[in-house]
Amino acid sequence: MQPKGLICAGGEATRLGELTRVSNKHLLPVGSWPMIYYPLQLLQLAGIRDVLLVTGKGHAGQMIDLLGDGRLAPRGGGDPILEVDLTYKVQTEPGGIAQVVGMARDFAAGAPLVVVLGDNIFEFAQSAALGEWAEDGKLARIFVKDVEDPENFGVVLYSEGGAVTDIVEKAGVV
């Protein structure tokens, strides 16, 4: 069964202050593109075409205006930047990543589901790892990165055997 993608693009982005008063943080420019293009391209490069994007109610219209149905050509023409089939859902109250994954249950319809945070930018080499995961039959694969200041990020907790036991969002806030 072909995997489907889920992009979590909600949150209040309070740590970004005034930058996100009038725009969703996922629409802010990173390089020459809005941040949300990067996880969409990652999924596309991994061969995932059906993508559910969950965003908050405050800026859902901006997200839909930018991305439309998921087929996006650059201004002035040329090869498409994105060619995915986008579906949207709105998270009406902040409820975290687990709530967003639950919102994707009907969309996934039993297919493997790749969950990507809309404000995480990966090297495109990770698309190969996503493709391998889709073929290896394992239930989950989590990409993590060691950082010097983990209190500013989501933190993965492990058992002594190396299994993931918890993921703590905004560890410095908890």
TIMIVEX-884209 format. One record per residue (C-alpha): residue number from 1; y, z, x. Coordinates in Angstrom, 1 decimal. Last residue first. Layout:
<node num="NUM" py="Y" pz="Z" px="X"/>
...
end
This chain:
<node num="174" py="21.5" pz="30.4" px="7.6"/>
<node num="173" py="24.8" pz="28.6" px="8.7"/>
<node num="172" py="23.6" pz="28.1" px="12.3"/>
<node num="171" py="20.4" pz="26.5" px="11.1"/>
<node num="170" py="22.2" pz="23.8" px="9.1"/>
<node num="169" py="18.9" pz="22.8" px="7.3"/>
<node num="168" py="15.8" pz="24.7" px="8.4"/>
<node num="167" py="12.6" pz="22.7" px="8.5"/>
<node num="166" py="9.5" pz="24.8" px="8.3"/>
<node num="165" py="5.9" pz="25.1" px="9.5"/>
<node num="164" py="5.5" pz="21.9" px="11.6"/>
<node num="163" py="2.2" pz="22.0" px="13.4"/>
<node num="162" py="2.2" pz="22.6" px="17.2"/>
<node num="161" py="-0.7" pz="25.0" px="17.4"/>
<node num="160" py="1.5" pz="28.0" px="17.9"/>
<node num="159" py="3.2" pz="27.1" px="14.6"/>
<node num="158" py="6.4" pz="25.0" px="14.7"/>
<node num="157" py="9.9" pz="25.3" px="13.3"/>
<node num="156" py="12.1" pz="22.2" px="13.0"/>
<node num="155" py="15.9" pz="22.8" px="13.1"/>
<node num="154" py="18.5" pz="20.9" px="11.1"/>
<node num="153" py="21.6" pz="20.7" px="13.2"/>
<node num="152" py="24.7" pz="22.7" px="14.3"/>
<node num="151" py="22.7" pz="25.8" px="15.3"/>
<node num="150" py="20.6" pz="23.5" px="17.6"/>
<node num="149" py="23.3" pz="23.4" px="20.2"/>
<node num="148" py="21.8" pz="21.9" px="23.4"/>
<node num="147" py="19.7" pz="19.4" px="21.5"/>
<node num="146" py="15.9" pz="18.6" px="21.5"/>
<node num="145" py="15.2" pz="15.6" px="19.2"/>
<node num="144" py="12.9" pz="15.3" px="16.2"/>
<node num="143" py="11.1" pz="12.4" px="14.5"/>
<node num="142" py="8.6" pz="13.6" px="11.8"/>
<node num="141" py="5.5" pz="11.7" px="11.0"/>
<node num="140" py="3.6" pz="12.4" px="7.8"/>
<node num="139" py="0.4" pz="11.8" px="5.9"/>
<node num="138" py="-1.6" pz="9.9" px="8.6"/>
<node num="137" py="-3.1" pz="6.6" px="7.6"/>
<node num="136" py="-2.5" pz="4.9" px="10.9"/>
<node num="135" py="-1.0" pz="1.7" px="9.4"/>
<node num="134" py="2.3" pz="3.0" px="7.9"/>
<node num="133" py="2.7" pz="5.3" px="10.9"/>
<node num="132" py="2.5" pz="2.3" px="13.3"/>
<node num="131" py="5.3" pz="0.6" px="11.4"/>
<node num="130" py="7.4" pz="3.7" px="11.6"/>
<node num="129" py="6.8" pz="3.9" px="15.3"/>
<node num="128" py="7.9" pz="0.2" px="15.6"/>
<node num="127" py="11.1" pz="1.0" px="13.7"/>
<node num="126" py="11.8" pz="3.8" px="16.2"/>
<node num="125" py="12.8" pz="1.1" px="18.8"/>
<node num="124" py="15.9" pz="0.7" px="16.6"/>
<node num="123" py="17.3" pz="3.7" px="18.3"/>
<node num="122" py="18.0" pz="6.2" px="15.6"/>
<node num="121" py="21.2" pz="7.2" px="13.8"/>
<node num="120" py="21.0" pz="10.2" px="11.5"/>
<node num="119" py="23.7" pz="10.4" px="8.8"/>
<node num="118" py="21.7" pz="8.8" px="6.0"/>
<node num="117" py="18.7" pz="11.1" px="6.6"/>
<node num="116" py="15.6" pz="9.0" px="6.5"/>
<node num="115" py="12.5" pz="9.6" px="4.4"/>
<node num="114" py="9.6" pz="7.1" px="4.7"/>
<node num="113" py="7.4" pz="7.2" px="1.6"/>
<node num="112" py="3.8" pz="6.1" px="1.5"/>
<node num="111" py="3.1" pz="4.6" px="-2.0"/>
<node num="110" py="2.0" pz="6.9" px="-4.9"/>
<node num="109" py="4.7" pz="5.8" px="-7.3"/>
<node num="108" py="7.4" pz="6.1" px="-4.6"/>
<node num="107" py="10.1" pz="5.6" px="-7.2"/>
<node num="106" py="8.6" pz="8.1" px="-9.6"/>
<node num="105" py="8.5" pz="10.8" px="-6.8"/>
<node num="104" py="11.9" pz="10.0" px="-5.3"/>
<node num="103" py="13.8" pz="12.8" px="-7.0"/>
<node num="102" py="11.3" pz="15.2" px="-5.4"/>
<node num="101" py="12.4" pz="13.9" px="-2.0"/>
<node num="100" py="16.0" pz="14.6" px="-2.9"/>
<node num="99" py="15.2" pz="18.1" px="-4.0"/>
<node num="98" py="13.4" pz="18.8" px="-0.7"/>
<node num="97" py="16.4" pz="17.5" px="1.2"/>
<node num="96" py="18.9" pz="19.9" px="-0.2"/>
<node num="95" py="19.9" pz="20.9" px="-3.7"/>
<node num="94" py="23.6" pz="20.0" px="-4.0"/>
<node num="93" py="24.3" pz="19.3" px="-7.6"/>
<node num="92" py="24.4" pz="15.9" px="-9.4"/>
<node num="91" py="22.1" pz="14.1" px="-7.0"/>
<node num="90" py="22.7" pz="10.5" px="-8.0"/>
<node num="89" py="19.9" pz="7.9" px="-7.8"/>
<node num="88" py="20.2" pz="4.4" px="-6.5"/>
<node num="87" py="17.7" pz="1.5" px="-6.0"/>
<node num="86" py="18.1" pz="-1.0" px="-3.2"/>
<node num="85" py="15.9" pz="-4.0" px="-2.5"/>
<node num="84" py="16.5" pz="-4.8" px="1.2"/>
<node num="83" py="18.1" pz="-7.7" px="3.1"/>
<node num="82" py="20.8" pz="-6.3" px="5.3"/>
<node num="81" py="23.1" pz="-7.8" px="7.9"/>
<node num="80" py="22.5" pz="-11.3" px="6.5"/>
<node num="79" py="22.9" pz="-14.2" px="9.0"/>
<node num="78" py="26.3" pz="-15.8" px="9.0"/>
<node num="77" py="29.3" pz="-15.8" px="6.7"/>
<node num="76" py="32.9" pz="-14.8" px="7.1"/>
<node num="75" py="32.3" pz="-11.2" px="6.2"/>
<node num="74" py="28.8" pz="-10.3" px="7.1"/>
<node num="73" py="26.1" pz="-10.8" px="4.5"/>
<node num="72" py="24.6" pz="-7.9" px="2.5"/>
<node num="71" py="21.6" pz="-7.9" px="0.3"/>
<node num="70" py="20.9" pz="-4.3" px="-0.7"/>
<node num="69" py="21.7" pz="-4.6" px="-4.4"/>
<node num="68" py="25.3" pz="-3.6" px="-4.0"/>
<node num="67" py="25.9" pz="-1.9" px="-0.6"/>
<node num="66" py="29.6" pz="-1.4" px="-0.5"/>
<node num="65" py="30.4" pz="-1.0" px="-4.2"/>
<node num="64" py="27.3" pz="1.0" px="-4.7"/>
<node num="63" py="28.3" pz="3.5" px="-2.0"/>
<node num="62" py="31.8" pz="3.7" px="-3.3"/>
<node num="61" py="30.6" pz="4.4" px="-6.8"/>
<node num="60" py="28.3" pz="7.2" px="-5.7"/>
<node num="59" py="31.3" pz="9.0" px="-4.1"/>
<node num="58" py="31.5" pz="12.3" px="-6.0"/>
<node num="57" py="28.1" pz="12.1" px="-7.7"/>
<node num="56" py="26.2" pz="12.8" px="-4.5"/>
<node num="55" py="23.8" pz="10.2" px="-3.0"/>
<node num="54" py="20.2" pz="9.2" px="-3.2"/>
<node num="53" py="19.3" pz="5.8" px="-1.8"/>
<node num="52" py="15.9" pz="4.4" px="-2.8"/>
<node num="51" py="14.6" pz="1.6" px="-0.6"/>
<node num="50" py="12.1" pz="-1.2" px="-1.3"/>
<node num="49" py="12.0" pz="-3.5" px="1.7"/>
<node num="48" py="10.3" pz="-1.6" px="4.5"/>
<node num="47" py="9.3" pz="-3.9" px="7.3"/>
<node num="46" py="10.1" pz="-1.4" px="10.1"/>
<node num="45" py="13.2" pz="-3.5" px="10.9"/>
<node num="44" py="14.4" pz="-3.1" px="7.3"/>
<node num="43" py="13.9" pz="0.7" px="7.5"/>
<node num="42" py="16.0" pz="0.9" px="10.7"/>
<node num="41" py="18.5" pz="-1.5" px="9.2"/>
<node num="40" py="19.1" pz="0.8" px="6.2"/>
<node num="39" py="19.3" pz="3.8" px="8.5"/>
<node num="38" py="22.0" pz="2.1" px="10.5"/>
<node num="37" py="24.0" pz="0.6" px="7.6"/>
<node num="36" py="24.8" pz="4.0" px="6.2"/>
<node num="35" py="27.1" pz="4.8" px="9.2"/>
<node num="34" py="29.6" pz="2.1" px="8.2"/>
<node num="33" py="29.6" pz="-0.6" px="10.9"/>
<node num="32" py="31.7" pz="-1.6" px="14.0"/>
<node num="31" py="30.9" pz="1.5" px="16.0"/>
<node num="30" py="30.3" pz="4.3" px="13.6"/>
<node num="29" py="32.6" pz="3.8" px="10.6"/>
<node num="28" py="32.6" pz="6.4" px="7.8"/>
<node num="27" py="30.6" pz="5.4" px="4.7"/>
<node num="26" py="27.9" pz="8.0" px="5.3"/>
<node num="25" py="30.5" pz="10.7" px="5.3"/>
<node num="24" py="31.3" pz="9.9" px="1.6"/>
<node num="23" py="35.0" pz="9.1" px="1.3"/>
<node num="22" py="38.2" pz="10.7" px="-0.2"/>
<node num="21" py="37.9" pz="14.2" px="1.2"/>
<node num="20" py="35.5" pz="13.2" px="3.9"/>
<node num="19" py="37.8" pz="12.8" px="6.9"/>
<node num="18" py="39.6" pz="16.0" px="5.7"/>
<node num="17" py="37.1" pz="18.4" px="7.1"/>
<node num="16" py="34.1" pz="16.9" px="8.9"/>
<node num="15" py="32.2" pz="20.2" px="8.8"/>
<node num="14" py="32.4" pz="20.1" px="5.0"/>
<node num="13" py="30.2" pz="17.1" px="4.8"/>
<node num="12" py="29.6" pz="17.7" px="1.1"/>
<node num="11" py="26.0" pz="16.5" px="1.0"/>
<node num="10" py="24.4" pz="13.3" px="-0.2"/>
<node num="9" py="23.0" pz="10.3" px="1.6"/>
<node num="8" py="19.3" pz="11.0" px="1.7"/>
<node num="7" py="17.7" pz="7.6" px="2.3"/>
<node num="6" py="14.2" pz="7.0" px="0.9"/>
<node num="5" py="12.1" pz="4.1" px="2.0"/>
<node num="4" py="8.9" pz="2.6" px="0.5"/>
<node num="3" py="5.6" pz="2.0" px="2.3"/>
<node num="2" py="3.4" pz="-1.0" px="1.4"/>
<node num="1" py="0.0" pz="0.0" px="0.0"/>
end
